[in-house]
Amino acid sequence: MTQASSNSDAGVRRRAPAAERNRDAILAVLARVLPKRGVVLEIASGTGQHAVHCAAALPDIVWQPSDPDAASRESIAAWRAHAGLPNLNAPLCIDVTRGDWGIGKVAAIVCINMIHIAPWEAAEALVRGAAERLDAGGVLYLYGPFRRNGAHTAPSNEAFDAQLRATDSRWGVRDMETVEALARKAGFTLAETVAMPANNFSLVFVKDEGA
């Protein structure tokens, strides 16, 4: 890539401090639980930082980012152009709550920090769409803050939850058990719960045989 092209996209390459902080911890889990090959669809890719970081570290996987927000897709595209990774696809416009996602079967689906910053219907649509696109053994990975047994795991999460609900009453930190029940109903088993830095969790769901 030329210096000119790098400078031209620098302005639209957004950076989220949280993504800088959590990307290595997330990658450590993904490198272990994702299939070795195939297409991994990332829902709500945001800035695109995770997409670039994961695609660079997992060259045998084709990383498919997506986001319903046009500015986010511009940022993802700029990160993609800057990185020049052959296994990182152009971002798709996917709103999980709106019909066809524009993509068929995939090997795994990754969703980082979405379901608490969206109505519950988005979580329902995400799980439903994942069930349609994953074969038995396929992985659905969720990352973010969760309540456990109805209680927050840290005061900072309780404050964050209050902030979210003040912004939009439909948002909020979800109960892990409720999310697990939603996924189980759609044919997934919660294979692993991994405690992550800053009071977050990785939830690794696997599509059941015959589901």
C-alpha positions as CSV (number, residue, x, y, z in Angstrom):
1,M,0.0,0.0,0.0
2,T,1.3,3.5,-0.8
3,Q,1.6,6.2,1.8
4,A,-1.0,8.2,-0.1
5,S,-3.6,5.5,0.1
6,S,-2.9,5.0,3.8
7,N,-3.3,8.7,4.5
8,S,-6.5,9.0,2.5
9,D,-8.4,6.4,4.6
10,A,-6.9,7.3,8.0
11,G,-9.7,9.8,8.7
12,V,-12.5,7.2,8.4
13,R,-10.6,4.5,10.3
14,R,-12.3,4.9,13.7
15,R,-10.8,3.6,16.9
16,A,-12.6,2.3,19.9
17,P,-10.4,2.2,23.1
18,A,-12.3,-0.9,24.3
19,A,-11.5,-2.7,21.2
20,E,-7.8,-1.9,21.6
21,R,-8.0,-3.2,25.2
22,N,-10.0,-6.4,24.7
23,R,-8.8,-7.6,21.3
24,D,-6.0,-9.9,22.4
25,A,-8.2,-11.5,25.2
26,I,-11.0,-12.1,22.7
27,L,-8.6,-13.5,20.0
28,A,-7.2,-15.9,22.5
29,V,-10.6,-17.5,23.0
30,L,-11.5,-17.3,19.3
31,A,-8.3,-19.0,18.2
32,R,-9.2,-21.9,20.4
33,V,-12.9,-22.3,19.7
34,L,-13.4,-21.3,16.1
35,P,-13.1,-23.8,13.2
36,K,-9.7,-23.9,11.6
37,R,-11.1,-23.0,8.2
38,G,-14.3,-21.6,6.7
39,V,-16.2,-18.3,6.7
40,V,-16.6,-16.6,10.1
41,L,-19.4,-13.9,10.0
42,E,-19.0,-11.1,12.4
43,I,-22.2,-9.3,13.3
44,A,-22.0,-5.6,14.4
45,S,-18.3,-5.2,13.5
46,G,-18.3,-1.6,14.6
47,T,-15.0,0.2,13.9
48,G,-13.5,-2.9,12.2
49,Q,-10.6,-3.2,14.6
50,H,-11.6,-6.7,15.7
51,A,-12.0,-7.9,12.1
52,V,-8.5,-6.8,11.1
53,H,-6.9,-8.2,14.3
54,C,-8.6,-11.6,14.0
55,A,-8.2,-11.9,10.2
56,A,-4.5,-11.2,10.6
57,A,-4.0,-13.8,13.3
58,L,-6.2,-16.5,11.7
59,P,-5.1,-16.5,8.0
60,D,-6.9,-19.8,7.2
61,I,-10.3,-18.3,8.2
62,V,-12.2,-16.0,5.8
63,W,-13.5,-13.1,8.1
64,Q,-16.7,-11.5,6.9
65,P,-17.5,-8.3,8.8
66,S,-20.8,-6.6,8.8
67,D,-22.7,-3.7,10.3
68,P,-26.0,-1.9,9.7
69,D,-24.4,1.5,10.2
70,A,-23.0,3.1,7.1
71,A,-20.3,5.1,9.0
72,S,-19.2,1.8,10.6
73,R,-19.0,0.1,7.3
74,E,-16.8,2.9,6.0
75,S,-14.5,2.5,8.9
76,I,-14.3,-1.3,8.4
77,A,-13.6,-0.8,4.7
78,A,-10.8,1.7,5.5
79,W,-9.2,-0.7,8.0
80,R,-9.5,-3.4,5.4
81,A,-7.8,-1.3,2.8
82,H,-5.1,-0.3,5.2
83,A,-4.4,-3.9,6.3
84,G,-4.5,-5.5,2.9
85,L,-5.5,-8.9,4.2
86,P,-6.6,-11.4,1.5
87,N,-8.9,-13.2,4.0
88,L,-10.8,-10.1,5.2
89,N,-13.9,-9.5,3.1
90,A,-15.6,-6.2,2.4
91,P,-18.3,-5.4,5.0
92,L,-21.9,-6.4,4.5
93,C,-24.9,-4.3,5.5
94,I,-26.6,-6.7,8.0
95,D,-29.4,-5.7,10.4
96,V,-30.2,-9.0,12.1
97,T,-33.8,-7.8,12.8
98,R,-34.5,-7.2,9.1
99,G,-35.2,-10.3,7.0
100,D,-32.5,-11.7,4.7
101,W,-28.9,-11.2,5.8
102,G,-27.6,-11.6,2.3
103,I,-25.3,-14.5,3.3
104,G,-25.9,-18.3,3.5
105,K,-24.2,-21.0,5.5
106,V,-21.1,-20.0,7.5
107,A,-18.7,-21.9,9.8
108,A,-19.2,-19.6,12.8
109,I,-20.8,-16.3,13.9
110,V,-19.1,-13.8,16.2
111,C,-20.9,-11.0,17.9
112,I,-19.0,-8.6,20.2
113,N,-20.6,-6.1,22.4
114,M,-24.0,-5.9,20.7
115,I,-26.9,-7.5,22.5
116,H,-26.7,-5.1,25.5
117,I,-26.7,-2.0,23.1
118,A,-29.8,-3.1,21.2
119,P,-33.4,-4.1,21.9
120,W,-33.9,-7.7,23.1
121,E,-35.5,-8.4,19.7
122,A,-32.0,-8.1,18.2
123,A,-30.7,-10.9,20.4
124,E,-33.6,-13.0,19.4
125,A,-33.0,-12.3,15.7
126,L,-29.3,-12.9,16.1
127,V,-29.8,-16.4,17.6
128,R,-32.6,-17.2,15.1
129,G,-30.4,-16.2,12.2
130,A,-27.4,-18.1,13.6
131,A,-29.5,-21.2,13.8
132,E,-30.4,-20.9,10.1
133,R,-26.8,-20.4,9.0
134,L,-24.8,-22.8,11.1
135,D,-24.6,-26.5,10.7
136,A,-24.3,-28.9,13.6
137,G,-21.0,-28.1,15.4
138,G,-21.0,-24.5,14.2
139,V,-20.0,-21.9,16.8
140,L,-21.9,-18.8,17.9
141,Y,-19.6,-16.6,20.0
142,L,-21.0,-13.7,22.1
143,Y,-18.9,-11.3,24.1
144,G,-19.9,-8.6,26.6
145,P,-21.1,-7.9,30.1
146,F,-23.7,-10.2,31.6
147,R,-25.6,-10.5,34.8
148,R,-25.4,-13.9,36.5
149,N,-28.5,-15.2,38.4
150,G,-30.1,-11.8,38.1
151,A,-27.2,-9.9,39.7
152,H,-24.4,-7.7,38.3
153,T,-20.9,-9.1,38.5
154,A,-19.4,-5.7,39.4
155,P,-20.5,-2.2,40.5
156,S,-19.1,-0.9,37.2
157,N,-21.4,-3.1,35.2
158,E,-24.4,-2.0,37.3
159,A,-23.5,1.6,36.6
160,F,-23.1,0.8,32.9
161,D,-26.4,-0.9,32.8
162,A,-28.1,2.1,34.3
163,Q,-26.5,4.3,31.7
164,L,-27.6,2.1,28.9
165,R,-31.2,2.0,30.2
166,A,-31.2,5.8,30.6
167,T,-30.1,6.1,27.0
168,D,-32.7,3.6,25.7
169,S,-35.1,1.7,27.9
170,R,-34.9,-1.3,25.6
171,W,-31.1,-1.6,26.1
172,G,-29.3,-3.1,29.1
173,V,-26.9,-5.8,30.4
174,R,-28.6,-9.2,29.8
175,D,-29.0,-12.1,32.2
176,M,-26.6,-14.9,31.0
177,E,-29.2,-17.5,32.0
178,T,-31.8,-15.8,29.8
179,V,-29.4,-15.7,26.8
180,E,-28.5,-19.3,27.4
181,A,-32.2,-20.3,27.4
182,L,-32.8,-18.3,24.2
183,A,-30.0,-20.1,22.5
184,R,-31.0,-23.5,23.8
185,K,-34.5,-23.1,22.4
186,A,-32.9,-22.4,19.0
187,G,-30.8,-25.6,19.1
188,F,-27.5,-24.4,20.8
189,T,-25.6,-25.7,23.8
190,L,-23.6,-23.3,25.9
191,A,-20.3,-25.2,25.6
192,E,-18.1,-22.7,27.5
193,T,-18.3,-19.6,29.6
194,V,-15.0,-17.7,29.9
195,A,-14.5,-14.9,32.3
196,M,-12.8,-12.0,30.5
197,P,-11.0,-8.8,31.6
198,A,-13.1,-5.8,32.8
199,N,-16.0,-7.9,34.1
200,N,-17.0,-9.3,30.6
201,F,-17.6,-12.8,29.5
202,S,-17.2,-14.9,26.4
203,L,-20.1,-17.3,25.7
204,V,-19.3,-20.1,23.3
205,F,-22.4,-21.8,21.9
206,V,-22.3,-24.9,19.7
207,K,-25.1,-25.9,17.3
208,D,-26.6,-29.2,18.3
209,E,-26.9,-32.3,16.1
210,G,-30.3,-32.5,14.5
211,A,-31.2,-29.0,15.5
